Amino acid sequence: MVTTPATTALDRAGIRYGSHPYEHDPASELSYGLEAAAALDVEPEVVFKTLVTRVDGLRGQGLAVAVLPVAATLDLKAFAQALGHKKATMAEPAAAQRSSGYVTGGISPIGQRTALPTVIDACAEPLERMYVSGGRRGFDLSLSPQDLARVTRGQFAPIART
């Protein structure tokens, strides 16, 4: 069984989840999320990526987390507005890794070193289960969107463009 800060956080919170390791191919031309969907034999619509952003006016480090379908693009303006601000940009990979404690391509929205404001795309809310990174490349977790929102203290909002 794989143990990461994400699985530890879920265990502590008493949240039921599925553990889905797969063989990550560093030579894959697919994005990490699309590679996960193919490897786990699930529809890409239920596999979500985690992006760390920088939001102008946000207190603290100014960082926040966006969780959206792997095939979608983050609408930075909608994301900033969901957090009550005007502008967001993508965080530098080094800042994302430092803040989360995870490597890019394996950043989980769960169990991050520094808890950040989190917005989950609204399309996840009606799903029974969704997949997110488990905290390393080649490892995903499945759980209900409501449990993800609970463990991350996240909110749902339309932040993705297809």
C-alpha positions as CSV (number, residue, x, y, z in Angstrom):
1,M,0.0,0.0,0.0
2,V,1.3,3.5,-1.0
3,T,1.5,6.0,1.8
4,T,1.8,9.8,1.1
5,P,0.8,12.9,3.0
6,A,-2.5,12.7,1.0
7,T,-3.4,9.2,2.2
8,T,-2.4,10.2,5.8
9,A,-4.7,13.2,5.7
10,L,-7.6,11.1,4.4
11,D,-7.0,8.4,7.0
12,R,-6.9,11.0,9.8
13,A,-10.1,12.6,8.5
14,G,-11.8,9.2,8.3
15,I,-12.5,9.5,4.6
16,R,-13.0,6.4,2.5
17,Y,-10.9,6.5,-0.7
18,G,-9.6,4.2,-3.4
19,S,-5.8,3.8,-3.9
20,H,-4.8,3.5,-7.6
21,P,-1.1,3.1,-8.3
22,Y,0.0,2.7,-11.9
23,E,3.2,2.6,-13.9
24,H,4.1,6.2,-14.8
25,D,5.9,6.4,-18.1
26,P,8.4,9.3,-18.2
27,A,8.5,9.1,-22.0
28,S,4.7,9.5,-22.3
29,E,3.6,12.3,-24.5
30,L,0.3,12.5,-22.7
31,S,-0.2,15.0,-19.8
32,Y,0.1,13.4,-16.4
33,G,-3.7,13.4,-16.0
34,L,-4.5,11.9,-19.4
35,E,-1.8,9.3,-18.8
36,A,-3.5,8.5,-15.5
37,A,-6.9,8.2,-17.1
38,A,-5.5,5.8,-19.8
39,A,-3.5,3.7,-17.2
40,L,-6.5,3.4,-14.8
41,D,-9.0,2.8,-17.7
42,V,-11.4,5.6,-16.7
43,E,-12.9,8.4,-18.6
44,P,-10.8,11.6,-18.6
45,E,-13.9,13.5,-17.3
46,V,-13.5,12.0,-13.9
47,V,-9.7,12.5,-13.6
48,F,-8.8,16.0,-12.2
49,K,-5.5,17.9,-12.1
50,T,-4.2,20.1,-9.4
51,L,-2.8,23.5,-10.3
52,V,-1.2,25.9,-7.9
53,T,-1.8,29.6,-8.7
54,R,-0.8,33.0,-7.5
55,V,-3.8,35.2,-6.7
56,D,-3.3,39.0,-6.5
57,G,-4.5,40.3,-3.2
58,L,-4.7,36.9,-1.5
59,R,-3.2,37.0,2.0
60,G,-0.3,34.9,3.1
61,Q,1.8,33.6,0.2
62,G,-0.8,34.6,-2.3
63,L,-1.1,30.9,-3.5
64,A,-4.2,28.9,-4.1
65,V,-5.2,25.6,-5.5
66,A,-7.4,24.8,-8.5
67,V,-8.8,21.3,-9.1
68,L,-10.2,20.8,-12.6
69,P,-10.7,18.1,-15.3
70,V,-7.4,17.0,-16.9
71,A,-8.6,17.9,-20.4
72,A,-9.7,21.4,-19.4
73,T,-7.9,24.7,-19.1
74,L,-8.1,26.9,-16.0
75,D,-10.1,30.1,-16.5
76,L,-7.8,32.3,-14.3
77,K,-10.3,35.1,-14.2
78,A,-13.1,32.9,-13.0
79,F,-10.8,31.2,-10.5
80,A,-9.7,34.6,-9.0
81,Q,-13.3,35.7,-8.8
82,A,-14.3,32.5,-7.0
83,L,-11.8,33.5,-4.3
84,G,-13.1,37.1,-4.3
85,H,-10.2,38.6,-6.2
86,K,-9.6,40.0,-9.6
87,K,-6.4,38.4,-11.0
88,A,-4.6,35.0,-10.9
89,T,-1.6,33.6,-12.6
90,M,0.0,30.2,-12.6
91,A,2.5,29.8,-9.8
92,E,6.1,29.0,-10.6
93,P,6.8,25.3,-10.4
94,A,9.4,25.8,-7.7
95,A,6.9,27.7,-5.5
96,A,4.2,25.1,-6.1
97,Q,6.5,22.3,-5.1
98,R,7.8,24.2,-2.0
99,S,4.3,25.1,-0.8
100,S,2.7,21.7,-1.5
101,G,5.6,19.4,-0.6
102,Y,4.9,17.4,-3.8
103,V,6.7,17.3,-7.2
104,T,5.0,18.7,-10.3
105,G,3.0,16.0,-12.0
106,G,2.3,14.5,-8.6
107,I,0.8,17.5,-6.7
108,S,-2.2,16.4,-4.7
109,P,-4.8,18.8,-3.5
110,I,-4.9,16.8,-0.3
111,G,-2.2,16.8,2.5
112,Q,-0.3,19.8,1.2
113,R,2.6,21.1,3.4
114,T,0.8,24.5,3.5
115,A,-3.0,24.4,3.4
116,L,-4.1,26.8,0.6
117,P,-7.5,28.1,-0.5
118,T,-8.9,25.5,-2.8
119,V,-11.5,25.7,-5.6
120,I,-12.8,22.6,-7.3
121,D,-14.5,22.9,-10.7
122,A,-18.3,22.8,-10.4
123,C,-18.5,19.9,-12.9
124,A,-17.1,17.6,-10.1
125,E,-19.9,18.2,-7.7
126,P,-22.5,15.8,-9.2
127,L,-19.9,13.0,-9.7
128,E,-20.1,9.9,-7.6
129,R,-16.3,9.6,-7.6
130,M,-13.4,11.6,-8.9
131,Y,-9.7,10.9,-9.3
132,V,-6.9,13.2,-8.1
133,S,-3.2,12.8,-7.7
134,G,-2.3,10.8,-4.6
135,G,0.9,12.8,-4.1
136,R,3.3,11.2,-6.6
137,R,3.5,10.5,-10.2
138,G,1.9,7.2,-11.0
139,F,-0.5,7.3,-8.0
140,D,-4.1,8.5,-8.0
141,L,-6.8,8.5,-5.3
142,S,-10.6,8.2,-5.9
143,L,-13.1,9.8,-3.6
144,S,-16.3,11.7,-3.6
145,P,-16.1,15.3,-4.6
146,Q,-17.8,16.2,-1.3
147,D,-15.1,14.4,0.7
148,L,-12.4,16.2,-1.4
149,A,-14.1,19.6,-0.6
150,R,-14.3,18.6,3.1
151,V,-10.7,17.5,3.5
152,T,-9.3,20.5,1.6
153,R,-11.9,23.0,2.9
154,G,-12.5,23.7,-0.7
155,Q,-15.4,25.2,-2.6
156,F,-17.1,24.4,-5.9
157,A,-17.2,27.0,-8.7
158,P,-17.1,27.0,-12.5
159,I,-13.3,27.6,-13.1
160,A,-12.6,25.3,-16.1
161,R,-12.8,25.9,-19.9
162,T,-13.1,22.9,-22.2
